[in-house]
Amino acid sequence: MSTQQQFETVIVGAGQAGLAAGYHLKKRGRPFLILDANERIGDTWRNRWDSLRLFTPAKYDRLPGMRFRARRWSFPTKDEMADYLEGYAARFDLPVRTGVTVDRISRNGERYVVETSEGTFEADNLVVASGAHRLPKVPRFARELDSRIVQMHSSEYRNPAQLRDGGVLVVGLGNSGAEIAFELSRTHTTLVAGKAGGEIPVRHGGIAARFVLPVIRFLGYHVLTKGTPIGRKVGPKLAAKATPLIRVKSQDLAAAGIERVARVAGVREGRPLLEDGRVLDVSNVIWCTGFRDDFSWIEVPAFDHDGAPRHERGIASVPGLYFVGLIFQYAVSSDVLPGVGRDAEYVAKHIVRLGARTRGAASGGAAGLTPRELEVMQLVAAGKSNRDIAAALSISENTVARHVQNILTKLEVPSRTAATAFAFQHELV
Ligand SMILES: Cc1cc2nc3c(=O)[nH]c(=O)nc-3n(C[C@H](O)[C@H](O)[C@H](O)COP(=O)(O)OP(=O)(O)OC[C@H]3O[C@@H](n4cnc5c(N)ncnc54)[C@H](O)[C@@H]3O)c2cc1C
């Protein structure tokens, strides 16, 4: 089917990030459409393993505007979370089209062209909320495992019934690895390969957690952000590391009789080979080796050499493109429920402001700045040099200088400082 529909803003993804962005746009009266590949809102959570409960308490699992109906310090099941998201979209009447996969995004002049399984859409703004945990990461040598070994990524694991009789090797000791290994130890001889990236020093769910979780939340939300020196120093390191074990810890694994083994180095004669040279005779392997981003479907020059988005707090270097839900987008909590709402609001406000100014400019308002000049003005107001602005917008320094000159002329001010003051006074930034 091929359709061509025009929208002010298209949001890709109706998970927590996309819905929160939708909420903030709706609150500000802006039109938009959310597209999601899943058949039902919340399916990302529904499709996680059966026994999964959230690590974050209900108190912190709410999105802006709607509380999570559960005891504040209880840990909802993954299906309760999924239903909450579905209820959230219904409560605020957010326009979501499910069962629509976005295959490609490109740019046509100032607009975004969104090619999907249900036809083509066009939008002034594009919000990518497709999830930081998108593509399963599995080592290449996994395909060399003997075909009689049942293997799957943690994203495919549901319950022990999927496994064969015999031993199971869980590869990776993040929270998924620890929880899945713990569950499997009741039915299978279980080994876990890899080292944990630390653990939270109190019992999860216990009274102590009521005092510790607020502290962790405070640090992750207010302190470890791109807005603080400590956050800029520590945040990227934390984001690159595995999350510390939260609920199932090393001593729980030991008590459950789970054997800890060295990292998996490869495959020998169809069986997992460890770094210490040991070869394991197991019937099952679960790869709890994490996820990676994939933005290859967004054909817009907004990514660095590693494919990571170039952005500031979710505002991409290319005008009109936004992200919500990235790891360390602004804070250590950006990709989880307690942090995503703030980032969504920041992005929505930018869309609204820019849209208002563009509409204003079209009718002679906003001092007549063009959308590009407004982008430049924002970066000038953020204290960026012409060189930084050129890099952020992928244009030459000469072009930046020309835009700055036009801005000064249109605003009738003598300097960048005066332009910045004007911009703040007139809410141009
Ligand atoms: C096992 C596990 C447990 C977690 N537990 C917690 C927890 O307890 N507390 C917490 O705060 N966080 C937790 N997280 C982290 C995070 O909150 C979740 O991963 C959450 O689902 C992220 O929400 P999101 O909206 O960013 O992305 P997602 O939930 O992944 O939603 C993205 C949506 O985008 C859609 N999409 C993607 N690409 C396309 C495309 N090309 N076209 C159309 N649609 C597309 C997908 O269908 C999906 O619905 C957990 C993560 C995992 C993996």
The ligand as a MOL file (V3000), in Angstrom:
LIG
                    3D

  0  0  0     0  0            999 V3000
M  V30 BEGIN CTAB
M  V30 COUNTS 53 58 0 0 0
M  V30 BEGIN ATOM
M  V30 1 C 15.0000 -7.2180 30.4860 0
M  V30 2 C 14.8470 -5.7580 30.7130 0
M  V30 3 C 14.3180 -5.2860 31.9060 0
M  V30 4 C 14.1910 -3.9180 32.1380 0
M  V30 5 N 13.6690 -3.5080 33.3360 0
M  V30 6 C 13.5350 -2.1880 33.5730 0
M  V30 7 C 12.9690 -1.7230 34.8040 0
M  V30 8 O 12.6410 -2.4880 35.6830 0
M  V30 9 N 12.8190 -0.3880 34.9780 0
M  V30 10 C 13.1890 0.5140 34.0210 0
M  V30 11 O 13.0080 1.7050 34.2280 0
M  V30 12 N 13.7550 0.1070 32.8670 0
M  V30 13 C 13.9360 -1.2060 32.6060 0
M  V30 14 N 14.4770 -1.6290 31.4160 0
M  V30 15 C 15.0450 -0.6160 30.4840 0
M  V30 16 C 14.0010 0.1880 29.6590 0
M  V30 17 O 13.1300 0.8500 30.5230 0
M  V30 18 C 13.2250 -0.7050 28.7090 0
M  V30 19 O 14.1050 -1.3000 27.7870 0
M  V30 20 C 12.1220 0.0310 27.9390 0
M  V30 21 O 11.3910 -0.9070 27.1970 0
M  V30 22 C 12.6930 1.1070 27.0070 0
M  V30 23 O 11.6220 1.8570 26.4920 0
M  V30 24 P 11.7100 2.6290 25.0930 0
M  V30 25 O 10.4060 3.2590 24.8520 0
M  V30 26 O 12.9240 3.4610 25.0830 0
M  V30 27 O 11.9750 1.4530 24.0510 0
M  V30 28 P 11.0850 0.1720 23.7370 0
M  V30 29 O 10.3010 -0.2600 24.9060 0
M  V30 30 O 12.0340 -0.8020 23.1180 0
M  V30 31 O 10.0590 0.6970 22.6620 0
M  V30 32 C 10.4740 1.0130 21.3570 0
M  V30 33 C 9.3090 0.8110 20.4400 0
M  V30 34 O 9.7110 1.2250 19.1430 0
M  V30 35 C 9.1850 0.3230 18.1920 0
M  V30 36 N 10.0800 0.3690 17.0280 0
M  V30 37 C 11.4240 0.2290 17.0030 0
M  V30 38 N 11.8930 0.3660 15.7550 0
M  V30 39 C 10.8080 0.5800 14.9770 0
M  V30 40 C 10.6300 0.7920 13.5780 0
M  V30 41 N 11.6580 0.8190 12.7200 0
M  V30 42 N 9.3640 0.9540 13.1200 0
M  V30 43 C 8.3120 0.9690 13.9580 0
M  V30 44 N 8.4220 0.7720 15.2860 0
M  V30 45 C 9.6520 0.5920 15.7780 0
M  V30 46 C 9.1870 -1.0260 18.8850 0
M  V30 47 O 8.2050 -1.8690 18.3210 0
M  V30 48 C 8.8740 -0.6460 20.3240 0
M  V30 49 O 7.5180 -0.7460 20.6470 0
M  V30 50 C 14.6120 -2.9860 31.1500 0
M  V30 51 C 15.1430 -3.4590 29.9480 0
M  V30 52 C 15.2650 -4.8190 29.7180 0
M  V30 53 C 15.8660 -5.3040 28.4170 0
M  V30 END ATOM
M  V30 BEGIN BOND
M  V30 1 1 1 2
M  V30 2 1 2 3
M  V30 3 2 2 52
M  V30 4 2 3 4
M  V30 5 1 4 5
M  V30 6 1 4 50
M  V30 7 2 5 6
M  V30 8 1 6 7
M  V30 9 1 6 13
M  V30 10 2 7 8
M  V30 11 1 7 9
M  V30 12 1 9 10
M  V30 13 2 10 11
M  V30 14 1 10 12
M  V30 15 2 12 13
M  V30 16 1 13 14
M  V30 17 1 14 15
M  V30 18 1 14 50
M  V30 19 1 15 16
M  V30 20 1 16 17
M  V30 21 1 16 18
M  V30 22 1 18 19
M  V30 23 1 18 20
M  V30 24 1 20 21
M  V30 25 1 20 22
M  V30 26 1 22 23
M  V30 27 1 23 24
M  V30 28 2 24 25
M  V30 29 1 24 26
M  V30 30 1 24 27
M  V30 31 1 27 28
M  V30 32 2 28 29
M  V30 33 1 28 30
M  V30 34 1 28 31
M  V30 35 1 31 32
M  V30 36 1 32 33
M  V30 37 1 33 34
M  V30 38 1 33 48
M  V30 39 1 34 35
M  V30 40 1 35 36
M  V30 41 1 35 46
M  V30 42 1 36 37
M  V30 43 1 36 45
M  V30 44 2 37 38
M  V30 45 1 38 39
M  V30 46 1 39 40
M  V30 47 2 39 45
M  V30 48 1 40 41
M  V30 49 2 40 42
M  V30 50 1 42 43
M  V30 51 2 43 44
M  V30 52 1 44 45
M  V30 53 1 46 47
M  V30 54 1 46 48
M  V30 55 1 48 49
M  V30 56 2 50 51
M  V30 57 1 51 52
M  V30 58 1 52 53
M  V30 END BOND
M  V30 END CTAB
M  END
